[in-house]
Amino acid sequence: MQNFKRTLLAAAAITVSAIALSGCATKDFVREQVSAEDAKTSAALQSTQGTVDQHTQHLAQLDKSTQDALDRATAAGKLAEGKFLYQMVLSDDSVKFRTDSSKLSPEAEQRLNDFADKLKNDNRNVYLEIQGHTDSTGSDAANVRLGEQRAEAVRLYMNKHGVPLNRMSTISYGKEDPVTDNKTRANRAQNRRVVLIVMS
């Protein structure tokens, strides 16, 4: 009988020890799980904040693009109502654009300086349509983009010299409106041009 009591007490002691140990193990396990979840939550919050920041920057760019598009549309509307006065073409030997380039030559810049001075001296509220043209080299999409880049280079240069942006509009014809065929190098050079149309 005493052996039985001893065995029973030993079994009870082992059970109590196992429960105590499992309680400690359970607390450690819970701490580890909570710590892992905290790390995941923190990483998710950082990722979400990064996404929010990206969206905020994108919206700011869209606002600027929208305002620019509105300014251009307003200028284009005024041009549509206007009357043709005269034009200037940047395409002769001194100012022609190189193949696949929208960079203004020093000669082109000088002609634009003179043109801006004339507009200021005339002291009239005129509008400019700046048309970009290319030769037939390259794809249609590339030529439309290049024509726009050439027209935009002229628009920004004129703005630096006192012509308000809201009085200028750009359009690209790409290779669709050549002044001559594109069979020779000289002819292609003539087709790489920017035309400035002055309207009242």
Backbone hydrogen bonds in HBPLUS format (Angstrom, degrees):
<---DONOR---> <-ACCEPTOR-->    atom                        ^
c    i                          cat <-CA-CA->   ^        H-A-AA   ^      H-
h    n   atom  resd res      DA  || num        DHA   H-A  angle D-A-AA Bond
n    s   type  num  typ     dist DA aas  dist angle  dist       angle   num
A0005-LYS N   A0001-MET O   3.04 MM   4  6.39 152.0  2.12 145.5 152.1     1
A0006-ARG N   A0002-GLN O   2.84 MM   4  6.11 160.7  1.87 152.1 157.3     2
A0007-THR N   A0003-ASN O   2.90 MM   4  6.09 159.2  1.95 147.5 153.3     3
A0008-LEU N   A0004-PHE O   2.86 MM   4  6.07 154.6  1.93 144.9 152.6     4
A0009-LEU N   A0005-LYS O   2.81 MM   4  6.05 159.5  1.85 151.9 156.9     5
A0010-ALA N   A0006-ARG O   2.88 MM   4  6.07 160.8  1.92 148.7 154.3     6
A0011-ALA N   A0007-THR O   2.89 MM   4  6.08 157.4  1.95 146.8 153.1     7
A0012-ALA N   A0008-LEU O   2.92 MM   4  6.14 152.8  2.00 144.6 152.3     8
A0013-ALA N   A0009-LEU O   2.86 MM   4  6.09 156.7  1.91 150.1 156.4     9
A0014-ILE N   A0010-ALA O   2.94 MM   4  6.17 159.6  1.98 149.1 154.5    10
A0015-THR N   A0011-ALA O   2.96 MM   4  6.15 156.2  2.02 144.6 151.3    11
A0016-VAL N   A0012-ALA O   2.90 MM   4  6.14 163.0  1.93 151.7 155.8    12
A0017-SER N   A0013-ALA O   2.94 MM   4  6.14 160.4  1.98 148.2 153.8    13
A0018-ALA N   A0014-ILE O   2.89 MM   4  6.09 157.2  1.94 147.5 154.1    14
A0019-ILE N   A0015-THR O   2.91 MM   4  6.17 157.6  1.96 150.3 156.3    15
A0020-ALA N   A0016-VAL O   2.96 MM   4  6.17 161.4  1.99 149.3 154.4    16
A0021-LEU N   A0017-SER O   2.82 MM   4  6.02 164.6  1.84 151.9 156.6    17
A0022-SER N   A0018-ALA O   2.79 MM   4  5.96 156.4  1.84 145.5 152.8    18
A0023-GLY N   A0019-ILE O   2.87 MM   4  6.07 145.3  1.99 143.6 153.2    19
A0024-CYS N   A0020-ALA O   3.09 MM   4  6.45 154.3  2.16 148.8 154.4    20
A0025-ALA N   A0021-LEU O   2.88 MM   4  6.16 163.6  1.91 152.1 157.2    21
A0026-THR N   A0022-SER O   2.77 MM   4  5.87 151.8  1.85 142.8 150.8    22
A0027-LYS N   A0023-GLY O   3.02 MM   4  6.26 155.1  2.09 144.8 150.6    23
A0028-ASP N   A0024-CYS O   3.00 MM   4  6.30 164.1  2.03 154.0 157.8    24
A0029-PHE N   A0025-ALA O   2.91 MM   4  6.09 159.0  1.95 148.2 154.5    25
A0030-VAL N   A0026-THR O   2.89 MM   4  6.10 159.9  1.93 150.0 155.2    26
A0031-ARG N   A0027-LYS O   2.90 MM   4  6.15 160.8  1.94 150.2 155.6    27
A0032-GLU N   A0028-ASP O   2.92 MM   4  6.19 162.0  1.95 151.8 156.3    28
A0033-GLN N   A0029-PHE O   2.94 MM   4  6.22 160.4  1.98 151.0 156.4    29
A0034-VAL N   A0030-VAL O   2.87 MM   4  6.07 163.5  1.90 155.4 159.8    30
A0035-SER N   A0031-ARG O   2.88 MM   4  6.02 160.7  1.91 150.4 156.2    31
A0036-ALA N   A0032-GLU O   2.94 MM   4  6.15 157.1  1.99 147.4 153.5    32
A0037-GLU N   A0033-GLN O   2.93 MM   4  6.17 158.5  1.97 147.9 153.8    33
A0038-ASP N   A0034-VAL O   2.84 MM   4  6.07 154.0  1.91 149.3 156.8    34
A0039-ALA N   A0035-SER O   3.04 MM   4  6.30 156.7  2.09 146.8 152.5    35
A0040-LYS N   A0036-ALA O   3.00 MM   4  6.30 157.3  2.05 147.1 153.3    36
A0041-THR N   A0037-GLU O   2.86 MM   4  6.06 162.8  1.89 151.5 156.2    37
A0042-SER N   A0038-ASP O   2.88 MM   4  6.06 160.5  1.92 150.1 155.5    38
A0043-ALA N   A0039-ALA O   2.95 MM   4  6.18 160.4  1.99 148.3 153.5    39
A0044-ALA N   A0040-LYS O   2.87 MM   4  6.10 157.5  1.92 149.8 156.6    40
A0045-LEU N   A0041-THR O   2.87 MM   4  6.12 154.8  1.94 149.0 155.8    41
A0046-GLN N   A0042-SER O   2.99 MM   4  6.26 158.5  2.03 148.9 154.4    42
A0047-SER N   A0043-ALA O   2.94 MM   4  6.17 159.6  1.99 148.9 154.7    43
A0048-THR N   A0044-ALA O   2.88 MM   4  6.07 159.0  1.92 148.0 154.0    44
A0049-GLN N   A0045-LEU O   2.87 MM   4  6.07 157.5  1.92 148.7 154.8    45
A0050-GLY N   A0046-GLN O   2.96 MM   4  6.20 155.0  2.02 146.6 153.2    46
A0051-THR N   A0047-SER O   3.00 MM   4  6.31 154.6  2.07 147.8 154.5    47
A0052-VAL N   A0048-THR O   2.88 MM   4  6.17 157.8  1.93 150.8 157.1    48
A0053-ASP N   A0049-GLN O   2.90 MM   4  6.14 159.1  1.95 149.7 155.2    49
A0054-GLN N   A0050-GLY O   2.98 MM   4  6.24 155.4  2.05 145.7 152.3    50
A0055-HIS N   A0051-THR O   2.94 MM   4  6.21 160.9  1.97 151.5 156.4    51
A0056-THR N   A0052-VAL O   2.89 MM   4  6.13 152.9  1.96 149.0 156.9    52
A0057-GLN N   A0053-ASP O   3.01 MM   4  6.29 159.0  2.06 149.7 154.4    53
A0058-HIS N   A0054-GLN O   2.92 MM   4  6.16 158.1  1.97 148.9 155.7    54
A0059-LEU N   A0055-HIS O   2.87 MM   4  6.09 156.9  1.92 148.5 154.3    55
A0060-ALA N   A0056-THR O   3.05 MM   4  6.31 152.5  2.13 144.3 151.6    56
A0061-GLN N   A0057-GLN O   3.01 MM   4  6.32 154.8  2.07 148.8 155.3    57
A0062-LEU N   A0058-HIS O   2.87 MM   4  6.18 153.7  1.94 147.9 155.8    58
A0063-ASP N   A0059-LEU O   2.89 MM   4  6.14 154.9  1.95 148.2 154.5    59
A0064-LYS N   A0060-ALA O   3.14 MM   4  6.43 157.7  2.19 145.9 150.8    60
A0065-SER N   A0061-GLN O   2.87 MM   4  6.11 161.1  1.90 151.4 157.1    61
A0066-THR N   A0062-LEU O   2.73 MM   4  5.87 157.5  1.78 152.3 158.7    62
A0067-GLN N   A0063-ASP O   2.99 MM   4  6.20 158.6  2.04 146.0 151.3    63
A0068-ASP N   A0064-LYS O   2.95 MM   4  6.16 160.4  1.99 148.5 154.2    64
A0069-ALA N   A0065-SER O   2.85 MM   4  6.05 158.5  1.89 148.1 154.3    65
A0070-LEU N   A0066-THR O   2.89 MM   4  6.11 152.8  1.96 145.8 153.6    66
A0071-ASP N   A0067-GLN O   2.89 MM   4  6.17 159.0  1.94 150.4 155.8    67
A0072-ARG N   A0068-ASP O   2.95 MM   4  6.22 158.4  1.99 148.9 154.8    68
A0073-ALA N   A0069-ALA O   2.88 MM   4  6.08 156.7  1.93 146.8 153.5    69
A0074-THR N   A0070-LEU O   2.91 MM   4  6.12 158.0  1.95 150.2 155.9    70
A0075-ALA N   A0071-ASP O   2.97 MM   4  6.21 162.1  2.00 148.0 152.8    71
A0076-ALA N   A0072-ARG O   2.80 MM   4  6.01 156.8  1.85 148.6 155.7    72
A0077-GLY N   A0073-ALA O   2.86 MM   4  6.08 150.5  1.95 145.2 153.1    73
A0078-LYS N   A0074-THR O   3.01 MM   4  6.32 154.1  2.08 148.5 155.2    74
A0079-LEU N   A0075-ALA O   2.90 MM   4  6.17 151.8  1.98 146.1 154.7    75
A0080-ALA N   A0076-ALA O   2.92 MM   4  6.17 152.3  2.00 145.0 152.3    76
A0081-GLU N   A0077-GLY O   3.24 MM   4  6.53 139.2  2.41 138.0 147.6    77
A0081-GLU N   A0078-LYS O   3.20 MM   3  5.21 128.4  2.48  93.5 106.6    78
A0082-GLY N   A0078-LYS O   3.09 MM   4  6.21 121.9  2.44 135.9 151.1    79
A0082-GLY N   A0079-LEU O   2.96 MM   3  4.94 140.0  2.13  98.1 110.4    80
A0200-SER N   A0083-LYS O   2.89 MM 117  5.29 155.5  1.95 145.3 148.4    81
A0085-LEU N   A0198-VAL O   2.78 MM 113  5.52 157.6  1.83 164.3 157.7    82
A0198-VAL N   A0086-TYR O   2.77 MM 112  5.36 167.0  1.79 171.1 172.6    83
A0088-MET N   A0196-LEU O   2.88 MM 108  5.13 149.0  1.98 138.9 149.2    84
A0196-LEU N   A0088-MET O   2.73 MM 108  5.13 175.7  1.73 165.2 166.6    85
A0090-LEU N   A0194-VAL O   2.77 MM 104  5.21 175.8  1.77 164.9 166.4    86
A0194-VAL N   A0090-LEU O   3.29 MM 104  5.21 149.4  2.39 124.9 133.6    87
A0095-VAL N   A0092-ASP O   3.07 MM   3  5.71 144.9  2.20 118.6 127.6    88
A0096-LYS N   A0092-ASP O   3.04 MM   4  5.69 124.7  2.36 166.3 177.9    89
A0101-SER N   A0098-ARG O   3.23 MM   3  5.40 130.8  2.49 142.5 131.3    90
A0108-ALA N   A0105-SER O   3.05 MM   3  5.06 115.8  2.47  96.3 111.8    91
A0109-GLU N   A0105-SER O   2.95 MM   4  6.30 158.6  2.00 155.1 161.1    92
A0110-GLN N   A0106-PRO O   2.99 MM   4  6.24 151.5  2.07 144.1 151.3    93
A0111-ARG N   A0107-GLU O   3.00 MM   4  6.31 158.3  2.05 148.0 153.5    94
A0112-LEU N   A0108-ALA O   2.91 MM   4  6.17 153.4  1.98 148.9 156.8    95
A0113-ASN N   A0109-GLU O   2.84 MM   4  6.09 149.1  1.93 145.2 154.1    96
A0114-ASP N   A0110-GLN O   3.01 MM   4  6.30 164.7  2.03 152.4 155.1    97
A0115-PHE N   A0111-ARG O   2.92 MM   4  6.11 151.6  2.00 141.2 149.9    98
A0116-ALA N   A0112-LEU O   2.80 MM   4  6.00 159.3  1.84 151.2 156.0    99
A0117-ASP N   A0113-ASN O   2.94 MM   4  6.20 158.3  1.99 151.0 157.2   100
A0118-LYS N   A0114-ASP O   2.95 MM   4  6.21 153.7  2.02 144.5 151.6   101
A0119-LEU N   A0115-PHE O   3.00 MM   4  6.33 157.4  2.05 148.7 154.3   102
A0120-LYS N   A0116-ALA O   2.99 MM   4  6.27 155.2  2.05 147.9 154.7   103
A0121-ASN N   A0117-ASP O   2.83 MM   4  6.04 160.4  1.86 153.7 159.3   104
A0122-ASP N   A0118-LYS O   2.85 MM   4  6.00 151.6  1.93 149.3 156.8   105
A0123-ASN N   A0120-LYS O   3.08 MM   3  5.08 131.2  2.33  93.8 107.3   106
A0126-VAL N   A0124-ARG O   2.96 MM   2  5.65 121.2  2.31 110.4  93.7   107
A0127-TYR N   A0199-MET O   2.76 MM  72  5.17 160.8  1.80 152.2 158.4   108
A0199-MET N   A0127-TYR O   2.85 MM  72  5.17 161.0  1.88 156.3 160.9   109
A0128-LEU N   A0167-ARG O   2.81 MM  39  6.24 163.6  1.84 157.9 163.1   110
A0169-SER N   A0128-LEU O   2.87 MM  41  6.28 148.0  1.97 156.2 166.8   111
A0129-GLU N   A0197-ILE O   2.91 MM  68  5.02 156.5  1.97 140.7 148.5   112
A0197-ILE N   A0129-GLU O   2.85 MM  68  5.02 175.1  1.85 151.7 153.1   113
A0130-ILE N   A0169-SER O   2.73 MM  39  6.03 171.8  1.73 167.6 170.4   114
A0171-ILE N   A0130-ILE O   2.98 MM  41  6.32 147.6  2.08 156.8 155.3   115
A0131-GLN N   A0195-VAL O   2.80 MM  64  5.04 171.1  1.81 156.6 157.1   116
A0195-VAL N   A0131-GLN O   2.92 MM  64  5.04 154.9  1.98 140.7 148.4   117
A0132-GLY N   A0171-ILE O   2.86 MM  39  6.27 160.1  1.90 155.5 162.3   118
A0173-TYR N   A0132-GLY O   2.92 MM  41  6.08 171.9  1.93 170.2 169.8   119
A0133-HIS N   A0193-ARG O   2.90 MM  60  5.25 149.1  1.99 177.5 169.0   120
A0134-THR N   A0174-GLY O   2.76 MM  40  5.13 149.2  1.86 136.8 130.8   121
A0143-ASN N   A0139-SER O   2.99 MM   4  6.18 154.8  2.05 148.9 155.7   122
A0144-VAL N   A0140-ASP O   2.92 MM   4  6.21 154.3  1.99 153.6 160.6   123
A0145-ARG N   A0141-ALA O   3.05 MM   4  6.25 163.5  2.08 148.7 153.1   124
A0146-LEU N   A0142-ALA O   2.89 MM   4  6.07 156.4  1.94 144.5 151.5   125
A0147-GLY N   A0143-ASN O   2.85 MM   4  5.95 159.3  1.89 146.0 151.5   126
A0148-GLU N   A0144-VAL O   3.05 MM   4  6.27 152.6  2.13 144.0 151.2   127
A0149-GLN N   A0145-ARG O   2.95 MM   4  6.24 152.3  2.02 145.7 153.8   128
A0150-ARG N   A0146-LEU O   2.94 MM   4  6.22 154.5  2.01 150.5 156.8   129
A0151-ALA N   A0147-GLY O   3.04 MM   4  6.26 165.0  2.06 147.1 151.1   130
A0152-GLU N   A0148-GLU O   2.82 MM   4  5.95 157.8  1.87 149.1 156.0   131
A0153-ALA N   A0149-GLN O   2.92 MM   4  6.05 148.8  2.01 141.9 149.7   132
A0154-VAL N   A0150-ARG O   3.20 MM   4  6.51 155.3  2.27 147.1 152.6   133
A0155-ARG N   A0151-ALA O   2.91 MM   4  6.19 157.6  1.96 147.4 154.4   134
A0156-LEU N   A0152-GLU O   2.91 MM   4  6.08 167.7  1.92 154.8 156.4   135
A0157-TYR N   A0153-ALA O   3.10 MM   4  6.18 153.1  2.17 138.3 146.1   136
A0158-MET N   A0154-VAL O   2.88 MM   4  6.08 163.5  1.91 155.1 159.2   137
A0159-ASN N   A0155-ARG O   2.98 MM   4  6.21 150.3  2.07 143.9 152.5   138
A0160-LYS N   A0156-LEU O   3.05 MM   4  6.32 151.1  2.13 144.7 151.3   139
A0161-HIS N   A0158-MET O   3.03 MM   3  5.07 137.8  2.22  96.3 108.9   140
A0163-VAL N   A0158-MET O   3.09 MM   5  5.59 164.8  2.11 141.3 138.5   141
A0162-GLY N   A0159-ASN O   3.13 MM   3  5.29 147.0  2.25 117.0 112.6   142
A0167-ARG N   A0164-PRO O   3.06 MM   3  5.53 161.1  2.10 114.4 118.8   143
A0168-MET N   A0165-LEU O   3.09 MM   3  5.42 158.3  2.14 118.5 118.3   144
A0176-GLU N   A0173-TYR O   2.92 MM   3  5.60 158.5  1.97 148.9 148.3   145
A0188-ARG N   A0184-THR O   2.97 MM   4  6.24 162.2  2.00 152.5 157.6   146
A0189-ALA N   A0185-ARG O   2.99 MM   4  6.22 151.7  2.07 146.5 154.2   147
A0190-GLN N   A0186-ALA O   3.20 MM   4  6.53 147.0  2.31 141.6 149.4   148
A0190-GLN N   A0187-ASN O   3.09 MM   3  5.17 119.9  2.47  96.1 110.6   149
A0191-ASN N   A0187-ASN O   3.16 MM   4  6.52 144.0  2.30 145.9 155.7   150
A0191-ASN N   A0188-ARG O   3.11 MM   3  5.11 124.2  2.44  94.3 108.7   151
A0192-ARG N   A0189-ALA O   3.29 MM   3  5.32 141.8  2.45  96.6 106.8   152
